[in-house]
Amino acid sequence: MSAVDLPLAVLSLLACLHLLGEHRAVRVLQRPRSRRERWRAVSFYAGLLVILAALASPIDTLAEKLFWVHMTQHVMLLTIAAPLIVLGAPWASIWRPLPLGFRRTVAKAISRSSWCGLLRALGRLLSRPIPVWIVFSANLVAWHIPGLYDLAVRDRAIHDLEHVTFLVFGVLLWAQVLDSPPLRARLSAIHRVYYIVASAIVSWVIALVLIFAASPLYPAYAHLAHRPGGISALTDQQLAGGVMLVPGSLSMTLFVFVQLYLWMGMDEDVPRSRSALRPL
């Protein structure tokens, strides 16, 4: 199976399962999906399309020749596809169409089997904000170490693993600040702001290193005989840092402003509710 066929096959399977799950929900509940549920479905499908554009389009081909295009892939997975999937809350819809016997067997094994004890412990750990932030940040830093990054560029399997970890840890990160039923974010509005800003700082530091480095850091790109557009390896690296710093921060910046607006609105509602309880 080619590099394009694999993500296309996986995304098609997820989309089909989700469509079947939504159809079954309508049939069982005997009512059309609510407006919020329809918007969640649209968000999920949009996330799948972003993944498809990043991994199964000319972007993936250009990423082998241009560092800044490769960085664009990462931005699309981490800051666009991941939050869209979390907002889409596709978990129940994807699970629902699977055979009942299979679902019962898997659920029983995960919840009761002793050999799944480590998996349960890992699940509990990765449901908490601080461990998720640590894993997300460590993963981001590790893949930008020159040796590992070059290995990902040269080896397709490692490259795919890189993208999978970006997407998985991106979903885990955004699930800490966005409700994704039946999952609920534990952090308050203002703590969600702190959390996302702390996550963005890690990428900002990496971006600044790329922008202000005096020489190319990644041999896989520095040693290319030709780059589309004829740009130098150092310019390519600086553009990659710019992509990570500016477009890579847009969704996080938007989230911060929305959360601050909600948080200030909650503060204004408190005195109003108290004044309404005062006797005339």
C-alpha positions as CSV (number, residue, x, y, z in Angstrom):
1,M,0.0,0.0,0.0
2,S,1.4,3.4,-1.0
3,A,2.1,6.3,1.4
4,V,-1.0,8.0,0.0
5,D,-3.3,5.0,0.1
6,L,-2.7,4.2,3.8
7,P,-4.0,7.5,5.3
8,L,-6.8,7.5,2.7
9,A,-7.9,4.0,3.7
10,V,-7.8,4.8,7.5
11,L,-9.6,8.1,7.1
12,S,-12.3,6.5,4.9
13,L,-12.8,3.7,7.4
14,L,-13.3,6.3,10.2
15,A,-15.7,8.4,8.2
16,C,-17.8,5.3,7.2
17,L,-18.0,4.1,10.8
18,H,-19.0,7.6,12.0
19,L,-21.7,7.9,9.3
20,L,-23.1,4.4,10.3
21,G,-23.0,5.4,14.0
22,E,-24.9,8.6,13.3
23,H,-27.5,6.8,11.3
24,R,-27.9,4.2,14.0
25,A,-28.3,6.9,16.7
26,V,-31.1,8.5,14.7
27,R,-32.8,5.1,14.3
28,V,-32.5,4.1,18.0
29,L,-33.4,7.5,19.4
30,Q,-36.2,8.0,16.8
31,R,-35.3,11.7,16.4
32,P,-33.1,13.6,14.1
33,R,-29.7,14.7,15.4
34,S,-29.7,18.0,17.2
35,R,-28.1,21.1,15.7
36,R,-25.1,20.7,18.1
37,E,-24.7,17.1,17.2
38,R,-24.7,18.0,13.5
39,W,-22.1,20.6,14.0
40,R,-20.0,18.1,15.9
41,A,-20.2,15.8,12.9
42,V,-19.2,18.6,10.6
43,S,-16.2,19.4,12.8
44,F,-15.1,15.7,12.8
45,Y,-15.3,15.4,9.0
46,A,-13.4,18.7,8.6
47,G,-10.7,17.3,10.8
48,L,-10.4,14.2,8.6
49,L,-10.2,16.4,5.5
50,V,-7.4,18.4,7.1
51,I,-5.5,15.2,7.8
52,L,-6.1,14.0,4.3
53,A,-4.8,17.3,2.9
54,A,-1.7,17.1,5.1
55,L,-0.8,13.4,4.4
56,A,-2.3,12.5,1.0
57,S,-1.8,15.5,-1.2
58,P,1.0,17.4,-2.9
59,I,1.8,18.8,0.5
60,D,3.3,15.4,1.5
61,T,5.4,15.2,-1.7
62,L,6.8,18.8,-1.2
63,A,7.5,18.1,2.4
64,E,10.4,15.9,1.3
65,K,12.1,18.8,-0.4
66,L,11.0,21.8,1.7
67,F,11.4,22.0,5.4
68,W,8.7,24.8,5.7
69,V,6.2,22.6,3.9
70,H,7.0,19.7,6.3
71,M,6.4,22.1,9.2
72,T,3.1,23.1,7.6
73,Q,2.1,19.4,7.9
74,H,2.8,19.4,11.6
75,V,0.8,22.6,12.1
76,M,-2.1,21.2,10.3
77,L,-2.1,18.0,12.4
78,L,-1.4,19.6,15.8
79,T,-3.4,22.9,15.7
80,I,-6.2,22.3,13.1
81,A,-7.0,18.6,12.8
82,A,-6.6,17.7,16.5
83,P,-8.9,20.4,17.9
84,L,-11.5,19.8,15.1
85,I,-11.6,16.1,16.0
86,V,-11.9,16.8,19.7
87,L,-14.8,19.3,19.0
88,G,-16.3,16.6,16.8
89,A,-16.5,14.1,19.7
90,P,-16.7,11.1,17.3
91,W,-16.0,8.4,20.0
92,A,-19.5,7.1,20.5
93,S,-20.4,7.3,16.8
94,I,-17.3,5.4,15.7
95,W,-17.8,2.7,18.4
96,R,-21.5,2.2,17.9
97,P,-21.5,0.5,14.5
98,L,-19.0,-2.2,15.6
99,P,-20.5,-5.7,16.3
100,L,-22.1,-6.0,19.7
101,G,-20.1,-9.1,20.6
102,F,-16.9,-7.4,19.7
103,R,-17.8,-4.3,21.7
104,R,-18.7,-6.4,24.8
105,T,-15.5,-8.5,24.5
106,V,-13.3,-5.4,24.2
107,A,-15.0,-3.5,27.0
108,K,-14.9,-6.5,29.3
109,A,-11.2,-7.1,28.6
110,I,-10.2,-3.5,29.1
111,S,-12.3,-3.0,32.3
112,R,-11.6,-6.4,34.0
113,S,-8.6,-8.3,32.6
114,S,-5.5,-8.2,34.6
115,W,-3.3,-8.0,31.5
116,C,-5.0,-4.7,30.7
117,G,-4.1,-3.2,34.1
118,L,-1.2,-1.3,32.6
119,L,-3.5,0.0,29.9
120,R,-6.0,1.2,32.4
121,A,-3.3,2.9,34.4
122,L,-2.0,4.6,31.3
123,G,-5.5,5.7,30.4
124,R,-6.0,7.3,33.9
125,L,-2.6,9.0,33.6
126,L,-3.3,10.4,30.1
127,S,-6.7,11.8,31.3
128,R,-4.9,14.3,33.5
129,P,-3.7,17.7,32.3
130,I,-0.2,17.8,33.6
131,P,0.9,14.3,32.4
132,V,-0.6,15.1,29.0
133,W,1.2,18.4,28.8
134,I,4.5,16.7,29.6
135,V,4.0,14.0,27.0
136,F,2.9,16.4,24.4
137,S,5.8,18.8,25.0
138,A,8.4,16.0,25.2
139,N,7.1,14.5,21.9
140,L,7.2,17.8,20.2
141,V,10.8,18.6,21.3
142,A,12.0,15.0,20.6
143,W,10.9,15.0,17.0
144,H,12.7,18.3,16.4
145,I,16.0,17.0,17.5
146,P,18.1,17.0,14.3
147,G,19.0,13.3,14.3
148,L,15.4,12.1,14.9
149,Y,14.0,14.6,12.5
150,D,16.4,13.5,9.8
151,L,15.5,9.9,10.4
152,A,11.8,10.7,10.0
153,V,12.5,12.5,6.7
154,R,14.5,9.5,5.3
155,D,12.4,6.6,6.7
156,R,8.7,6.4,5.7
157,A,7.7,4.2,8.7
158,I,9.4,6.6,11.1
159,H,7.8,9.5,9.3
160,D,4.3,8.0,9.7
161,L,5.0,7.3,13.4
162,E,5.9,11.0,13.8
163,H,2.6,12.1,12.3
164,V,0.6,9.6,14.3
165,T,2.2,10.8,17.6
166,F,1.6,14.4,16.7
167,L,-2.1,13.7,16.0
168,V,-2.7,11.5,19.0
169,F,-0.9,13.7,21.5
170,G,-2.5,16.7,19.9
171,V,-6.0,15.2,20.5
172,L,-5.1,14.4,24.1
173,L,-3.9,18.0,24.6
174,W,-6.9,19.6,23.2
175,A,-9.2,17.2,25.1
176,Q,-7.9,18.8,28.3
177,V,-9.4,22.2,27.3
178,L,-12.4,21.3,25.0
179,D,-15.4,19.2,26.0
180,S,-15.6,16.1,23.8
181,P,-18.7,14.1,25.0
182,P,-18.7,11.8,26.8
183,L,-15.3,13.3,27.8
184,R,-15.3,16.5,29.8
185,A,-12.4,18.9,30.3
186,R,-11.5,19.2,33.9
187,L,-9.9,22.7,33.9
188,S,-11.7,25.9,34.6
189,A,-11.9,28.6,31.9
190,I,-8.9,30.6,33.1
191,H,-6.8,27.4,33.7
192,R,-7.5,26.4,30.2
193,V,-5.9,29.6,29.1
194,Y,-2.8,29.0,31.2
195,Y,-2.6,25.4,29.9
196,I,-2.8,26.3,26.2
197,V,-0.3,29.2,26.6
198,A,2.1,26.9,28.4
199,S,1.8,24.4,25.5
200,A,2.3,27.2,22.9
201,I,5.5,28.4,24.6
202,V,7.2,25.1,23.9
203,S,6.6,25.4,20.1
204,W,7.6,29.1,20.2
205,V,11.0,28.2,21.7
206,I,11.5,25.6,19.0
207,A,10.4,28.1,16.3
208,L,12.8,30.8,17.6
209,V,15.7,28.4,17.5
210,L,14.9,27.6,13.9
211,I,14.6,31.3,13.0
212,F,17.7,32.6,14.7
213,A,20.1,29.6,14.1
214,A,23.2,30.7,12.2
215,S,23.3,27.6,10.0
216,P,21.0,24.8,8.9
217,L,20.3,22.3,11.7
218,Y,18.9,19.4,9.7
219,P,21.3,17.6,7.2
220,A,18.4,15.9,5.4
221,Y,17.3,19.4,4.1
222,A,20.7,21.1,4.2
223,H,22.3,18.6,1.8
224,L,19.6,18.7,-0.8
225,A,21.0,19.5,-4.3
226,H,17.9,21.5,-5.2
227,R,14.9,23.0,-3.5
228,P,11.7,24.2,-5.3
229,G,11.9,27.9,-5.6
230,G,15.7,27.9,-5.4
231,I,15.8,29.1,-1.8
232,S,18.7,28.3,0.5
233,A,18.6,25.7,3.2
234,L,18.9,28.5,5.9
235,T,16.0,30.4,4.4
236,D,14.0,27.2,4.2
237,Q,14.6,26.6,7.9
238,Q,13.7,30.2,8.8
239,L,10.5,29.9,6.9
240,A,9.7,26.7,8.8
241,G,10.3,28.5,12.1
242,G,8.0,31.3,10.9
243,V,5.3,28.8,10.0
244,M,5.5,27.2,13.5
245,L,5.5,30.6,15.2
246,V,2.7,32.4,13.4
247,P,0.2,30.0,11.6
248,G,1.0,27.4,14.2
249,S,-0.2,29.7,17.0
250,L,-3.4,31.0,15.4
251,S,-5.8,28.3,16.7
252,M,-4.3,28.5,20.2
253,T,-4.5,32.4,20.1
254,L,-8.1,32.2,19.1
255,F,-8.8,29.7,21.8
256,V,-7.2,31.9,24.4
257,F,-9.3,35.0,23.4
258,V,-12.5,33.0,23.5
259,Q,-11.7,31.5,26.9
260,L,-10.8,34.9,28.3
261,Y,-14.1,36.3,27.0
262,L,-16.0,33.5,28.6
263,W,-14.1,33.9,31.9
264,M,-14.8,37.6,32.1
265,G,-18.4,37.0,31.3
266,M,-18.6,34.5,34.2
267,D,-17.1,37.1,36.5
268,E,-19.7,39.6,35.5
269,D,-22.6,37.2,36.1
270,V,-21.6,36.5,39.7
271,P,-22.4,40.0,41.1
272,R,-25.6,40.1,39.0
273,S,-26.8,36.8,40.5
274,R,-26.0,38.0,44.0
275,S,-27.8,41.3,43.6
276,A,-30.8,39.5,42.3
277,L,-31.0,37.6,45.7
278,R,-30.9,40.8,47.8
279,P,-34.3,41.7,49.4
280,L,-36.1,44.8,48.1
